[in-house]
Every structure is written in structure tokens, then in C-alpha cells.
Amino acid sequence: MGLDQYAHTGSADGSFLMRNKFKWRKHAKLQAFMEMLWYQKQGNKKEFNCQNLELERNDIEQLQALITGDDLPKSPGGFFYGHQFQVESASDYKETDLEFCDWALEEIDNGRPVFYTCWY
């Protein structure tokens, strides 16, 4: 078991246009950023696990700046997150993360919503 993370496009009715365009495994710092967004947008109403988080342009731009500056938030942990290796994971995934940001911005600009989801 562990933290599995995905990004995909979708539509407002919840159907998927592209299934799991991006995949990460135990990228604790990315998860910390996405959890922060989830709770800002949802409050503490729902657990984040297996939920779709719609990402907006400003979310992606903020993420892109954090990745570029090697400043993704530190994860406080999570039993399955791989938080012991979060600095290494952030470094290993940096190129993929920036590719994701470019792709997500293009999708949003073309009217296709982008979602992040995780399973732990």
C-alpha cells in the first residue's frame, strides 16, 4: 500500500475525457500542496482520499512557482505517503511536475477542466 496520485481531464458532469494522464507514487510534497488546496476549497467536510480536486489556472501557476523554486510544502507525514523520502521524491519528480503544469495550463486554456486525485 502507499500513496498513488493521478491527474486527468474531465467534464463538469464528472465524466472523464482522459484517464490518468499523469501518475505519481509517494510524492509527499505534491500531496501536501494538493491537500492544502482541497481543504481550502472544501473545508474539513470530506476526506481527500479518492476525491477529485478540480485545479484552476491560479492553482497550477502557484504549484509551478513552488516547483521551480524547490519550495513545495513539507508533508507532515501520512502513514503511506513516503514522507521520509519527500526531498528526494520532489527532486526526482521535478521534471514530471513541470511537464504536468504545462499540460494542465494548456488543458485549462482549451476549456478542459483538470483534476487531481489520490488513493492511500
N, C-alpha and C positions, 0 to 999 in steps of 0.2 A: 504494500500500500504506500501511497505517497500523494503528493500534490501534482495533479495533472491540470494544465491550463491551456485554453484554446481561444482563438479569435476567429470570427466568421462574420459574413454579411447576412443580413436578414431583411425582413419587411415588417411593417407596423403590425400586421396581424400575427406575427410570431413565427411565420414560416421562414425557412432558411433558403437563401439563394446559393450560398457556398458553404459547405460544411467544413469547419476546422481548417481554415487557410493557414493558420499559424498554430504551432503546438510548442509548449514548454513543459519541462518536468522539473519540479522542485526549484523554481526560480522565486525564492522567498522575497526578494526585494521588489520584484514586479507585483507579486501578490500583495505586499504591504501597500503599495500605491493603489492598486485596484480596490482593496478593502476600504481604504480611506475614502475613495470616491463613492463606493457602494453605500457606506454609512452616512456620507454627506447627502447623498441623493435620497436614500430610503429611510434614514434614521435607524433606529435599532429594531425595526418592525420584523424583519426577516433575517434569517441566517443567510449568508452569502453563498454557501456551498450549493452547487448545481443550479444557480440562478444566472440569468442573462443580464449583464450590465451593458446598457447602451452607452457608447462612448461618443461624446460630442467633439467638435473640432478643438475647442479650448482644452479639453481633457488630453487629447493627443498632443497638442502643442506643449502643454505643461510636461507631459511624460517625455517628449522628445528632448526638451531642455534639460530635464533631470538626467536622462541617459547620457546626453552629450557631455554634461558636466560631471559625470560619475557621481551623481548625487541622489540616486534613488534612495527612498527611506529605508532605514534598517528595520527588518522584521523582528518583532519581539519573540517570535517563535511560532509555535504550532507544531504539534507532535509529528506531523507528516511533511512539513514544509522544507526540510533540508536547511534550516536556518543556520546550522553550524558551518555551512559552506556558502553562505549567501554572497560574500565578497567575490569568491571565485566564480560562482554562477553568474553574477552580474557581469563580470569581465568576459566570461565565455559566451554569454548571450548578447553582448552589446551590439554586434553587427546585425544579428537577427532582430533585436529590439528596434534598431533604427530602420531596418527594412520594413518592419511591421508599421512603424509610424508613417513612413512614406506611403505605404499601401493604404493604410486607414484614411489618411487625409485625402488621397485620390478617390477612394470609395465614397467618402462623405461628400466631396465636391461633386460627384456624379449622382448624388441623391440616394445612395445605398447606405442604410444605417449599418454601423459596425458594432459588434457585441463581443464582450469578453465573458468567459465563463470558466469556472474551475470545479474540480472534484477532488475532495480529500476524505 
